[in-house]
């Protein structure tokens, strides 16, 4: 009677498929993690824009126009965490625009195929507009 030796273990193909599945899963997890980090850092811009907006209103209550970044924010051009640069433009008696522009990895921040690298808050005759709208928390 002939005996057949039954071999057990993984074949090379099975091992390669396992490595491929682990690699794809890892890449997906890293991408999703980086996306969440960018969203979290976006709060740095939102906080800065809202704080500057409050400072503008406080400044306007004592002056005839809204103020420049130097007048209302002490000239600081970086957000608290440093992920965004800040600027104020279109300053008048009824209007101002505050802009937060991403730096570093925040320059590639997106939400639903919309670039969130630059967030703006515009006050015009008592109406505040936040853009891009999809990048602001609801």
Backbone as a printed PyTorch tensor [residue, N CA C, xyz], in Angstrom:
tensor([[[  0.8100,  -1.1590,   0.0000],
         [  0.0000,   0.0000,   0.0000],
         [  0.8770,   1.2550,   0.0000]],

        [[  0.5190,   2.2070,  -0.8550],
         [  1.2910,   3.4490,  -0.9350],
         [  0.6770,   4.5000,  -0.0180]],

        [[  1.5460,   5.1230,   0.6610],
         [  1.0920,   6.2130,   1.5100],
         [  1.3120,   7.5450,   0.8170]],

        [[  0.3250,   8.3910,   0.9670],
         [  0.4810,   9.7540,   0.4410],
         [  0.8350,  10.6640,   1.6040]],

        [[  1.8410,  11.4290,   1.4100],
         [  2.2040,  12.4070,   2.4290],
         [  1.3460,  13.6420,   2.2410]],

        [[  0.5520,  13.9080,   3.2160],
         [ -0.2920,  15.1010,   3.1490],
         [  0.4690,  16.2510,   3.7940]],

        [[  0.6730,  17.2890,   3.0150],
         [  1.3940,  18.4510,   3.5110],
         [  0.3920,  19.4890,   3.9750]],

        [[  0.7170,  20.1380,   5.0540],
         [ -0.1640,  21.1900,   5.5480],
         [  0.6170,  22.5000,   5.5970]],

        [[ -0.1370,  23.5800,   5.6210],
         [  0.4930,  24.8920,   5.6590],
         [ -0.0360,  25.7680,   4.5420]],

        [[  0.5290,  26.9600,   4.4420],
         [  0.1220,  27.9220,   3.4240],
         [  0.9610,  27.7530,   2.1730]],

        [[  0.3170,  27.9410,   1.0680],
         [  1.0780,  28.0070,  -0.1820],
         [  1.5430,  29.4480,  -0.3580]],

        [[  2.4380,  29.6420,  -1.2700],
         [  2.9470,  30.9880,  -1.5270],
         [  1.8220,  31.9170,  -1.9830]],

        [[  0.9180,  31.4310,  -2.8060],
         [ -0.2040,  32.2420,  -3.2980],
         [ -1.0990,  32.6590,  -2.1380]],

        [[ -1.4090,  31.7350,  -1.2490],
         [ -2.2470,  32.0660,  -0.0980],
         [ -1.5790,  33.1170,   0.7840]],

        [[ -0.2900,  32.9950,   0.9710],
         [  0.4450,  33.9690,   1.7750],
         [  0.4330,  35.3440,   1.1090]],

        [[  0.6140,  35.4080,  -0.1990],
         [  0.6140,  36.6820,  -0.9240],
         [ -0.7670,  37.3410,  -0.8600]],

        [[ -1.8220,  36.5680,  -0.9700],
         [ -3.1790,  37.1130,  -0.8770],
         [ -3.4150,  37.6850,   0.5210]],

        [[ -2.9640,  36.9900,   1.5460],
         [ -3.0990,  37.4740,   2.9180],
         [ -2.3510,  38.7900,   3.1130]],

        [[ -1.1260,  38.8610,   2.6130],
         [ -0.3300,  40.0890,   2.7240],
         [ -1.0100,  41.2280,   1.9700]],

        [[ -1.5730,  40.9400,   0.8040],
         [ -2.2630,  41.9560,   0.0070],
         [ -3.4880,  42.4970,   0.7550]],

        [[ -4.2670,  41.6260,   1.3490],
         [ -5.4560,  42.0470,   2.0980],
         [ -5.0570,  42.9050,   3.2950]],

        [[ -4.0280,  42.5000,   4.0170],
         [ -3.5550,  43.2860,   5.1600],
         [ -3.0500,  44.6470,   4.6900]],

        [[ -2.3450,  44.6940,   3.5830],
         [ -1.8330,  45.9560,   3.0420],
         [ -2.9420,  46.9110,   2.6490]],

        [[ -3.9540,  46.4060,   1.9600],
         [ -5.0780,  47.2500,   1.5350],
         [ -5.8370,  47.7730,   2.7560]],

        [[ -6.0580,  46.9190,   3.7340],
         [ -6.7500,  47.3320,   4.9570],
         [ -5.9580,  48.4110,   5.6960]],

        [[ -4.6560,  48.2460,   5.7810],
         [ -3.8030,  49.2300,   6.4530],
         [ -3.8240,  50.5660,   5.7300]],

        [[ -3.7080,  50.5520,   4.4070],
         [ -3.7340,  51.7980,   3.6340],
         [ -5.0600,  52.5340,   3.8140]],

        [[ -6.1550,  51.7990,   3.8110],
         [ -7.4710,  52.4080,   4.0030],
         [ -7.5710,  53.0380,   5.3890]],

        [[ -7.1020,  52.3360,   6.3950],
         [ -7.1560,  52.8580,   7.7650],
         [ -6.3030,  54.1170,   7.9100]],

        [[ -5.1190,  54.1240,   7.3230],
         [ -4.2410,  55.3000,   7.4010],
         [ -4.8880,  56.4880,   6.7070]],

        [[ -5.4720,  56.2760,   5.5290],
         [ -6.1320,  57.3630,   4.7990],
         [ -7.2850,  57.9460,   5.6210]],

        [[ -8.1220,  57.0880,   6.1870],
         [ -9.2500,  57.5630,   6.9890],
         [ -8.7770,  58.2940,   8.2410]],

        [[ -7.7010,  57.8170,   8.8380],
         [ -7.1430,  58.4750,  10.0200],
         [ -6.6510,  59.8770,   9.6710]],

        [[ -5.9210,  60.0020,   8.5600],
         [ -5.4170,  61.3150,   8.1440],
         [ -6.5640,  62.2670,   7.8320]],

        [[ -7.6390,  61.7550,   7.2410],
         [ -8.8060,  62.5770,   6.9390],
         [ -9.4350,  63.1080,   8.2270]],

        [[ -9.5380,  62.2670,   9.2320],
         [-10.1020,  62.6920,  10.5230],
         [ -9.2010,  63.7260,  11.1960]],

        [[ -7.9060,  63.5670,  11.0750],
         [ -6.9620,  64.5310,  11.6450],
         [ -7.1620,  65.8950,  10.9910]],

        [[ -7.2990,  65.9270,   9.6660],
         [ -7.5080,  67.2000,   8.9570],
         [ -8.8170,  67.8570,   9.3830]],

        [[ -9.8610,  67.0700,   9.5360],
         [-11.1450,  67.6220,  10.0020],
         [-11.0110,  68.2090,  11.3980]],

        [[-10.3080,  67.5110,  12.2570],
         [-10.0980,  68.0110,  13.6100],
         [ -9.3070,  69.3050,  13.6220]],

        [[ -8.3120,  69.3930,  12.7650],
         [ -7.5080,  70.6150,  12.6840],
         [ -8.3030,  71.7730,  12.0920]],

        [[ -9.3180,  71.4610,  11.3020],
         [-10.1580,  72.5060,  10.7160],
         [-10.8570,  73.3200,  11.8100]],

        [[-11.1010,  72.7060,  12.9540],
         [-11.7180,  73.4090,  14.0810],
         [-10.8330,  74.5690,  14.5290]],

        [[ -9.5280,  74.4330,  14.3590],
         [ -8.6000,  75.5200,  14.6700],
         [ -8.9550,  76.7670,  13.8630]],

        [[ -9.2600,  76.5920,  12.5870],
         [ -9.6430,  77.7280,  11.7340],
         [-11.0040,  78.2780,  12.1360]],

        [[-11.9540,  77.3990,  12.3760],
         [-13.3060,  77.8340,  12.7420],
         [-13.2670,  78.6470,  14.0370]],

        [[-12.5320,  78.1530,  15.0350],
         [-12.4160,  78.8930,  16.2970],
         [-11.7980,  80.2690,  16.0840]],

        [[-10.7520,  80.3300,  15.2680],
         [-10.0910,  81.6160,  15.0050],
         [-11.0340,  82.5760,  14.2880]],

        [[-11.7450,  82.0890,  13.2680],
         [-12.6430,  82.9570,  12.5100],
         [-13.7800,  83.4900,  13.3840]],

        [[-14.3610,  82.6320,  14.2030],
         [-15.4490,  83.0760,  15.0790],
         [-14.9470,  84.0390,  16.1580]],

        [[-13.7590,  83.7760,  16.6860],
         [-13.1890,  84.6750,  17.6930],
         [-12.8700,  86.0410,  17.0990]],

        [[-12.3300,  86.0600,  15.8920],
         [-12.0380,  87.3380,  15.2360],
         [-13.3350,  88.0670,  14.9180]],

        [[-14.3690,  87.3390,  14.5390],
         [-15.6620,  87.9640,  14.2610],
         [-16.2010,  88.6570,  15.5170]],

        [[-16.0830,  87.9970,  16.6590],
         [-16.5060,  88.6210,  17.9230],
         [-15.6590,  89.8540,  18.2350]],

        [[-14.3590,  89.7530,  17.9870],
         [-13.4740,  90.8990,  18.2200],
         [-13.8290,  92.0580,  17.2910]],

        [[-14.2170,  91.7360,  16.0530],
         [-14.6440,  92.7800,  15.1080],
         [-15.8880,  93.5000,  15.6290]],

        [[-16.8430,  92.7580,  16.1320],
         [-18.0680,  93.3740,  16.6540],
         [-17.7710,  94.2420,  17.8740]],

        [[-16.8780,  93.7630,  18.7230],
         [-16.4830,  94.5430,  19.8930],
         [-15.7850,  95.8390,  19.4420]],

        [[-14.9080,  95.7280,  18.4420],
         [-14.2070,  96.9050,  17.9150],
         [-15.1950,  97.8820,  17.2770]],

        [[-16.1350,  97.3540,  16.4990],
         [-17.1070,  98.1920,  15.7770],
         [-18.0270,  98.9420,  16.7400]],

        [[-18.2810,  98.3780,  17.9110],
         [-19.1530,  99.0580,  18.8770],
         [-18.5400, 100.3590,  19.3960]],

        [[-17.2260, 100.5110,  19.2300],
         [-16.5340, 101.7180,  19.6910],
         [-15.9650, 102.5690,  18.5580]],

        [[-16.1280, 102.1250,  17.3090],
         [-15.5450, 102.8260,  16.1650],
         [-16.5570, 102.9140,  15.0270]],

        [[-16.2440, 103.7150,  14.0250],
         [-17.1740, 103.8950,  12.9040],
         [-17.0190, 102.8400,  11.8160]],

        [[-15.9500, 102.0580,  11.8620],
         [-15.7460, 100.9790,  10.8850],
         [-15.2730,  99.7340,  11.6210]],

        [[-15.2780,  98.6150,  10.9100],
         [-14.6580,  97.4040,  11.4410],
         [-13.1500,  97.5880,  11.3710]],

        [[-12.3940,  96.7700,  12.0800],
         [-10.9530,  96.9600,  12.1780],
         [-10.1270,  96.0030,  11.3480]],

        [[ -8.8580,  96.3330,  11.2450],
         [ -7.8900,  95.4640,  10.5790],
         [ -7.4640,  94.3670,  11.5530]],

        [[ -6.7080,  93.4200,  11.0620],
         [ -6.2240,  92.3400,  11.9210],
         [ -5.3660,  92.9030,  13.0570]],

        [[ -4.5640,  93.8930,  12.7550],
         [ -3.7230,  94.5090,  13.7920],
         [ -4.5700,  95.2000,  14.8580]],

        [[ -5.6720,  95.7990,  14.4530],
         [ -6.5100,  96.5310,  15.3990],
         [ -7.3560,  95.6190,  16.2820]],

        [[ -7.8580,  94.5260,  15.7280],
         [ -8.7750,  93.6800,  16.5040],
         [ -8.1280,  92.4160,  17.0570]],

        [[ -7.0150,  92.0080,  16.4950],
         [ -6.4260,  90.7250,  16.8660],
         [ -4.9480,  90.8650,  17.2260]],

        [[ -4.5100,  92.0800,  17.3950],
         [ -3.1190,  92.3100,  17.7870],
         [ -2.1040,  91.9790,  16.7090]],

        [[ -2.5580,  91.8330,  15.4760],
         [ -1.6470,  91.5460,  14.3750],
         [ -1.1960,  90.1050,  14.2740]],

        [[ -1.7220,  89.2340,  15.1270],
         [ -1.3510,  87.8160,  15.0770],
         [ -1.9060,  87.2200,  13.7890]],

        [[ -1.0480,  86.5980,  12.9880],
         [ -1.4840,  86.0870,  11.6840],
         [ -1.5940,  84.5720,  11.6310]],

        [[ -1.4150,  83.8960,  12.7520],
         [ -1.5380,  82.4370,  12.7720],
         [ -2.6490,  82.0420,  13.7390]],

        [[ -3.3410,  80.9560,  13.3990],
         [ -4.3640,  80.4360,  14.3050],
         [ -3.6850,  79.9020,  15.5650]],

        [[ -4.4680,  79.6140,  16.5820],
         [ -3.9150,  79.2050,  17.8710],
         [ -3.0210,  77.9750,  17.7590]],

        [[ -3.4430,  76.9890,  16.9930],
         [ -2.6550,  75.7680,  16.8400],
         [ -1.6290,  75.8730,  15.7130]],

        [[ -1.7090,  76.9430,  14.9220],
         [ -0.7270,  77.1750,  13.8630],
         [ -0.9910,  76.4720,  12.5480]],

        [[ -2.1720,  75.8890,  12.3750],
         [ -2.4800,  75.1790,  11.1360],
         [ -3.0060,  76.1010,  10.0440]],

        [[ -3.3110,  77.3540,  10.3850],
         [ -3.8870,  78.3070,   9.4290],
         [ -3.2530,  79.6790,   9.5910]],

        [[ -3.1550,  80.4200,   8.4730],
         [ -2.7880,  81.8310,   8.5330],
         [ -4.0710,  82.6400,   8.4170]],

        [[ -4.1150,  83.7560,   9.1070],
         [ -5.3360,  84.5580,   9.2020],
         [ -5.1530,  85.9060,   8.5180]],

        [[ -6.2450,  86.4090,   7.9360],
         [ -6.2240,  87.7240,   7.2920],
         [ -7.6220,  88.3260,   7.3410]],

        [[ -7.6770,  89.6510,   7.3730],
         [ -8.9460,  90.3810,   7.2910],
         [ -8.8630,  91.2940,   6.0790]],

        [[ -9.9280,  91.2990,   5.2760],
         [ -9.9640,  92.1590,   4.0890],
         [-11.3520,  92.7730,   3.9480]],

        [[-11.5070,  93.6410,   2.9570],
         [-12.7920,  94.2940,   2.6490],
         [-13.4030,  94.9880,   3.8640]],

        [[-12.5720,  95.6680,   4.6370],
         [-13.0360,  96.3260,   5.8550],
         [-13.7180,  97.6480,   5.5140]],

        [[-14.9300,  97.8300,   6.0410],
         [-15.6580,  99.0990,   5.8910],
         [-16.5530,  99.2720,   7.1170]],

        [[-17.4900, 100.1960,   7.0350],
         [-18.4100, 100.4280,   8.1500],
         [-19.4280,  99.3050,   8.2960]],

        [[-19.6860,  98.5510,   7.2160],
         [-20.7110,  97.5000,   7.2540],
         [-20.1990,  96.1270,   6.8410]],

        [[-18.9400,  96.0260,   6.4630],
         [-18.4500,  94.7830,   5.8710],
         [-17.0360,  94.4430,   6.3420]],

        [[-16.7870,  93.1440,   6.4690],
         [-15.4150,  92.6420,   6.6080],
         [-15.4080,  91.1790,   6.1850]],

        [[-14.2420,  90.6980,   5.7930],
         [-14.0590,  89.2940,   5.4480],
         [-12.8410,  88.7790,   6.1970]],

        [[-13.0240,  87.6970,   6.9320],
         [-11.9230,  87.0580,   7.6480],
         [-11.6150,  85.7550,   6.9240]],

        [[-10.3450,  85.5270,   6.6380],
         [ -9.9250,  84.3450,   5.8920],
         [ -8.9040,  83.5520,   6.6940]],

        [[ -9.0850,  82.2360,   6.7100],
         [ -8.1080,  81.3230,   7.3050],
         [ -7.6150,  80.4140,   6.1870]],

        [[ -6.3220,  80.4690,   5.9080],
         [ -5.7270,  79.6790,   4.8340],
         [ -4.8520,  78.5960,   5.4440]],

        [[ -5.1150,  77.3570,   5.0650],
         [ -4.3860,  76.2250,   5.6220],
         [ -2.9110,  76.2370,   5.2800]],

        [[ -2.1130,  75.6970,   6.1950],
         [ -0.6880,  75.5250,   5.9650],
         [ -0.3520,  74.0510,   6.1480]],

        [[  0.7520,  73.6270,   5.5940],
         [  1.1760,  72.2350,   5.7310],
         [  0.1620,  71.2730,   5.1330]],

        [[ -0.1880,  70.2350,   5.8810],
         [ -1.1300,  69.2320,   5.3720],
         [ -2.5410,  69.7760,   5.2130]],

        [[ -2.8510,  70.8860,   5.8600],
         [ -4.1960,  71.4610,   5.7280],
         [ -4.4410,  72.0310,   4.3320]],

        [[ -3.4050,  72.2020,   3.5350],
         [ -3.5940,  72.7060,   2.1710],
         [ -4.2920,  71.6780,   1.2900]],

        [[ -4.3360,  70.4280,   1.7270],
         [ -5.0020,  69.3710,   0.9510],
         [ -6.2990,  68.9080,   1.6030]],

        [[ -6.8010,  69.6560,   2.5630],
         [ -8.0310,  69.2960,   3.2750],
         [ -9.2440,  69.4330,   2.3520]],

        [[-10.0670,  68.3910,   2.3000],
         [-11.2830,  68.4170,   1.4770],
         [-12.4550,  67.8360,   2.2510]],

        [[-13.6470,  68.1960,   1.8190],
         [-14.9000,  67.6640,   2.3730],
         [-15.8760,  67.5200,   1.2200]],

        [[-16.3190,  66.3110,   0.9460],
         [-17.2660,  66.0490,  -0.1470],
         [-16.7840,  66.6690,  -1.4610]],

        [[-15.5340,  66.4540,  -1.8090],
         [-14.9050,  66.9380,  -3.0500],
         [-14.7940,  68.4600,  -3.1130]],

        [[-14.9560,  69.1400,  -1.9840],
         [-14.7960,  70.5900,  -1.9080],
         [-13.5210,  70.8900,  -1.1330]],

        [[-12.6890,  71.7680,  -1.6590],
         [-11.4600,  72.1370,  -0.9640],
         [-11.7920,  72.9350,   0.2930]],

        [[-11.2050,  72.5220,   1.3980],
         [-11.3800,  73.2320,   2.6650],
         [-10.0650,  73.8730,   3.1010]],

        [[ -9.1670,  74.0770,   2.1550],
         [ -7.8710,  74.6680,   2.4700],
         [ -8.0130,  76.1210,   2.9060]],

        [[ -9.0430,  76.8120,   2.4160],
         [ -9.2970,  78.2010,   2.7960],
         [-10.7360,  78.3340,   3.2630]],

        [[-10.9150,  78.8190,   4.4870],
         [-12.2450,  79.0680,   5.0370],
         [-12.4210,  80.5680,   5.2020]],

        [[-13.6210,  81.0570,   4.8920],
         [-13.8840,  82.4900,   5.0340],
         [-15.1710,  82.7250,   5.8080]],

        [[-15.1800,  83.8420,   6.5100],
         [-16.3630,  84.3260,   7.2020],
         [-16.5210,  85.7750,   6.7590]],

        [[-17.6580,  86.0730,   6.1210],
         [-17.9030,  87.4190,   5.6060],
         [-19.1030,  88.0290,   6.3070]],

        [[-18.9150,  89.2350,   6.8170],
         [-20.0120,  90.0100,   7.3930],
         [-20.3360,  91.1080,   6.3940]],

        [[-21.5940,  91.1660,   5.9890],
         [-22.0230,  92.2030,   5.0550],
         [-23.4020,  92.6940,   5.4670]],

        [[-23.4580,  93.9020,   5.9630],
         [-24.7130,  94.5410,   6.3790],
         [-25.5220,  93.6690,   7.3340]],

        [[-24.8570,  93.0810,   8.3100],
         [-25.5430,  92.2980,   9.3260],
         [-25.7390,  90.8320,   8.9980]],

        [[-25.3350,  90.4000,   7.8120],
         [-25.4850,  89.0030,   7.4130],
         [-24.1190,  88.3290,   7.3700]],

        [[-24.0050,  87.2080,   8.0680],
         [-22.7470,  86.4580,   8.0740],
         [-22.8510,  85.3060,   7.0890]],

        [[-21.8330,  85.1760,   6.2410],
         [-21.7450,  84.0790,   5.2800],
         [-20.4610,  83.3050,   5.5590]],

        [[-20.6030,  81.9850,   5.6970],
         [-19.4500,  81.1170,   5.9310],
         [-19.2360,  80.2750,   4.6850]],

        [[-18.0120,  80.2730,   4.1790],
         [-17.7650,  79.4790,   2.9770],
         [-16.3930,  78.8100,   3.0590]],

        [[-16.2490,  77.6970,   2.3480],
         [-17.3040,  76.8870,   1.7520],
         [-18.1700,  76.2470,   2.8370]],

        [[-19.4570,  76.2520,   2.6060],
         [-20.4360,  75.8190,   3.6120],
         [-20.2190,  74.3800,   4.0710]],

        [[-19.8010,  73.4980,   3.1640],
         [-19.6220,  72.0890,   3.5360],
         [-18.4560,  71.8810,   4.4920]],

        [[-17.5690,  72.8500,   4.5880],
         [-16.3950,  72.7100,   5.4540],
         [-16.6410,  73.1710,   6.8860]],

        [[-17.7290,  73.8720,   7.1020],
         [-18.0480,  74.3730,   8.4370],
         [-18.8630,  73.3320,   9.1960]],

        [[-18.6060,  73.1820,  10.5060],
         [-19.4120,  72.2270,  11.2790],
         [-20.8600,  72.6950,  11.3720]],

        [[-21.7590,  71.7290,  11.4380],
         [-23.1850,  72.0700,  11.5070],
         [-23.6890,  72.0270,  12.9250]]])
